[in-house]
Amino acid sequence: MKIVNSGIETVEYRGYTKIEEFNQETTNELIELYRKVLQNIPGEDPNREGLERTPLRIAKAIQFLTQGYATNPKDILRTAMFKEEYQQMVIVKDIDIFSLCEHHMLPFIGKAHVAYIPKGYITGLSKIARVVETYARRLQVQERLTTDILNCIQDTLKPSGVAVVIEAQHMCMQMRGVQKQNSVSTTSAFTGDFLNNTKTREEFIHLIGSKLH
């Protein structure tokens, strides 16, 4: 059973309940646009059973995949800032990234490794991952995603330094264009001690490459 009310859809099926919230007006507009896209694919019939609800599914999916615009990542960090005298490196590595390339709106998928050296304040570890997620849920390029995360942490926590490395595979390279399936793109950005101290930067690079679990 499906119930739709003011942009909130509740689906109940054999004891399973799923609740999704989305903008109804935006959804309706996107449905019409994606239906036109399907109509312009030669040989396809948008009215056949398999495609009948596809415009709705895509409309909801694109809103989910770009929901990062609705959140200020700096506010995420501010909700869990704590005074602490710890001044050693804090690393959150292997953070999953699922984003959309702004050039083709095809996915790029990978991992982010983030570190900072506190100077008076720390933040909840999950907040680092949420910052990454928020910026990734926007139309992006990997280079800007890297610096977005870096600047957010540096500007909000004001630590002694921040380091961000992202490794990702881009569907625009694997599915079309050059079609190189095994290529991985790596970007990095550093501030403060990570930028100015070679040993600190090398320690970070070593630790994100180590398997400690």
VENLINKA-V879265 format. One record per residue. RES is the residue in one small letter. OMEGA is omega in whole degrees, -180 to 180 (none if undefined). Layout:
res=RES omega=OMEGA
res=RES omega=OMEGA
//
This chain:
res=m omega=-180
res=k omega=178
res=i omega=179
res=v omega=-179
res=n omega=175
res=s omega=176
res=g omega=176
res=i omega=-178
res=e omega=176
res=t omega=180
res=v omega=177
res=e omega=-176
res=y omega=175
res=r omega=177
res=g omega=179
res=y omega=180
res=t omega=178
res=k omega=179
res=i omega=178
res=e omega=178
res=e omega=-179
res=f omega=-180
res=n omega=-174
res=q omega=-179
res=e omega=178
res=t omega=180
res=t omega=-180
res=n omega=179
res=e omega=-180
res=l omega=178
res=i omega=-180
res=e omega=-180
res=l omega=-178
res=y omega=175
res=r omega=177
res=k omega=177
res=v omega=180
res=l omega=180
res=q omega=-177
res=n omega=173
res=i omega=-177
res=p omega=176
res=g omega=180
res=e omega=178
res=d omega=-178
res=p omega=-178
res=n omega=179
res=r omega=-170
res=e omega=-176
res=g omega=-177
res=l omega=-172
res=e omega=-179
res=r omega=-179
res=t omega=178
res=p omega=177
res=l omega=-179
res=r omega=-180
res=i omega=-180
res=a omega=179
res=k omega=-178
res=a omega=-177
res=i omega=176
res=q omega=177
res=f omega=-175
res=l omega=179
res=t omega=-176
res=q omega=-179
res=g omega=180
res=y omega=-175
res=a omega=-175
res=t omega=173
res=n omega=-176
res=p omega=179
res=k omega=178
res=d omega=178
res=i omega=180
res=l omega=-177
res=r omega=-179
res=t omega=-178
res=a omega=175
res=m omega=-177
res=f omega=175
res=k omega=-178
res=e omega=-177
res=e omega=179
res=y omega=-175
res=q omega=178
res=q omega=-175
res=m omega=173
res=v omega=-177
res=i omega=167
res=v omega=-174
res=k omega=178
res=d omega=176
res=i omega=-179
res=d omega=178
res=i omega=172
res=f omega=-177
res=s omega=179
res=l omega=176
res=c omega=-177
res=e omega=-178
res=h omega=-178
res=h omega=-174
res=m omega=171
res=l omega=-175
res=p omega=158
res=f omega=-166
res=i omega=179
res=g omega=-178
res=k omega=173
res=a omega=176
res=h omega=-173
res=v omega=177
res=a omega=171
res=y omega=178
res=i omega=-174
res=p omega=174
res=k omega=179
res=g omega=-177
res=y omega=169
res=i omega=176
res=t omega=177
res=g omega=-176
res=l omega=-180
res=s omega=-179
res=k omega=176
res=i omega=179
res=a omega=179
res=r omega=176
res=v omega=177
res=v omega=-179
res=e omega=-177
res=t omega=179
res=y omega=180
res=a omega=-180
res=r omega=173
res=r omega=172
res=l omega=-168
res=q omega=157
res=v omega=-174
res=q omega=-178
res=e omega=-179
res=r omega=177
res=l omega=180
res=t omega=-178
res=t omega=176
res=d omega=-179
res=i omega=-180
res=l omega=-176
res=n omega=180
res=c omega=-179
res=i omega=-179
res=q omega=-176
res=d omega=-174
res=t omega=-177
res=l omega=-177
res=k omega=-179
res=p omega=177
res=s omega=178
res=g omega=178
res=v omega=176
res=a omega=177
res=v omega=173
res=v omega=177
res=i omega=174
res=e omega=-175
res=a omega=172
res=q omega=-174
res=h omega=-180
res=m omega=178
res=c omega=174
res=m omega=-173
res=q omega=-175
res=m omega=-178
res=r omega=178
res=g omega=-175
res=v omega=175
res=q omega=176
res=k omega=-169
res=q omega=-173
res=n omega=-178
res=s omega=177
res=v omega=179
res=s omega=180
res=t omega=175
res=t omega=-180
res=s omega=176
res=a omega=-175
res=f omega=171
res=t omega=171
res=g omega=-175
res=d omega=178
res=f omega=-179
res=l omega=-171
res=n omega=-177
res=n omega=-176
res=t omega=-178
res=k omega=179
res=t omega=179
res=r omega=180
res=e omega=177
res=e omega=178
res=f omega=-180
res=i omega=179
res=h omega=-175
res=l omega=-180
res=i omega=178
res=g omega=-178
res=s omega=175
res=k omega=-176
res=l omega=-177
res=h omega=none
//
